[in-house]
Amino acid sequence: MYNRLNAYRIMWVLVFFDLPTETAKERKVAALFRKKILKDGFQMFQFSIYMRHCASRENAEVHIKRVKLILPELGHVGIMCITDKQFGMMEIFHGQKLTSTAPPVQQLEMF
């Protein structure tokens, strides 16, 4: 039987961005982009890297499309989708100390 919640089906969507912030208008655009991806359930991983846990590739595609709809006119944005298994193999350091990866957020999906 197919297991819906295996480490190869569960996905993480990562959004990397470098947006201009020289003018007040550019800062406002950058802040609005950040607020919109937070509203869609992304969490800050690092200053310009946000991530979202998704139950499936199909669910990840929904959130990728949402990010693409709100892309700012200027700046650089990257979107990457990886499996939960790949995410779990990431080594994360705070200074020189190895830390564990953050556990996935518990999400209830209604169909």
C-alpha positions in Angstrom: 0.0 0.0 0.0 1.2 3.5 -0.8 2.2 5.6 2.2 1.0 9.2 1.7 3.3 10.6 4.4 6.7 9.2 3.4 9.9 11.3 3.3 10.0 11.2 -0.5 6.4 12.5 -1.0 6.5 15.3 1.6 8.1 18.4 0.1 9.7 21.6 1.3 9.4 24.8 -0.8 12.2 27.3 -0.3 12.1 30.8 -1.6 15.3 32.8 -1.8 15.3 36.5 -2.6 17.4 39.5 -2.9 15.3 42.6 -3.4 16.4 46.2 -3.8 15.8 48.4 -0.7 17.5 51.6 -1.6 14.3 53.8 -1.7 11.2 53.9 0.5 9.2 52.4 -2.4 11.6 49.5 -2.8 11.6 48.8 0.9 7.8 48.8 0.8 7.7 46.4 -2.1 10.2 44.1 -0.4 8.2 44.2 2.9 5.0 43.4 1.1 6.5 40.4 -0.7 7.7 39.1 2.6 4.4 39.6 4.3 2.6 37.8 1.5 4.7 34.7 1.6 4.4 34.7 5.4 0.6 34.8 5.0 0.9 31.8 2.7 2.5 29.8 5.5 6.2 30.2 4.8 8.6 30.6 7.7 11.8 32.5 7.8 14.9 30.1 7.7 17.4 32.9 7.2 17.1 36.6 6.5 16.1 36.2 2.8 15.3 32.5 2.8 11.8 31.3 3.6 10.5 27.7 3.6 7.2 26.0 3.7 6.3 22.3 4.5 3.9 20.7 2.0 2.2 17.4 2.3 2.7 16.5 -1.4 4.3 17.7 -4.7 0.8 18.8 -5.8 0.4 20.9 -2.7 3.9 22.4 -3.2 3.0 23.4 -6.8 0.0 25.3 -5.4 2.3 27.4 -3.2 4.9 27.8 -5.9 2.2 29.3 -8.2 1.2 31.7 -5.4 4.7 32.9 -5.0 5.0 33.4 -8.8 1.9 35.5 -8.8 3.4 38.0 -6.3 6.9 38.3 -7.7 8.2 41.9 -7.4 9.1 43.7 -10.6 12.8 44.2 -9.5 15.2 41.9 -7.7 16.1 38.3 -7.7 13.9 35.5 -6.5 14.6 31.7 -6.5 12.2 28.9 -5.7 13.4 25.4 -4.9 11.4 22.3 -4.1 13.1 19.5 -2.2 11.8 16.3 -0.5 11.5 15.9 3.2 14.3 13.3 3.0 16.7 15.8 1.3 15.7 18.5 3.8 16.5 16.1 6.7 20.0 15.5 5.4 20.8 19.3 5.6 23.5 20.1 8.2 22.7 23.3 10.1 25.2 25.2 12.2 24.8 28.0 14.7 28.4 29.3 14.8 30.5 26.2 14.9 27.9 24.1 16.8 25.8 21.6 14.8 22.1 21.9 15.5 19.2 19.6 14.4 16.8 20.6 11.6 13.6 22.2 12.7 10.7 19.6 13.0 8.0 20.1 10.4 5.1 22.1 11.4 1.9 20.2 12.0 -0.7 21.1 9.3 -4.2 19.8 8.9 -5.3 19.7 5.3 -9.0 19.7 4.5 -10.0 18.4 1.1 
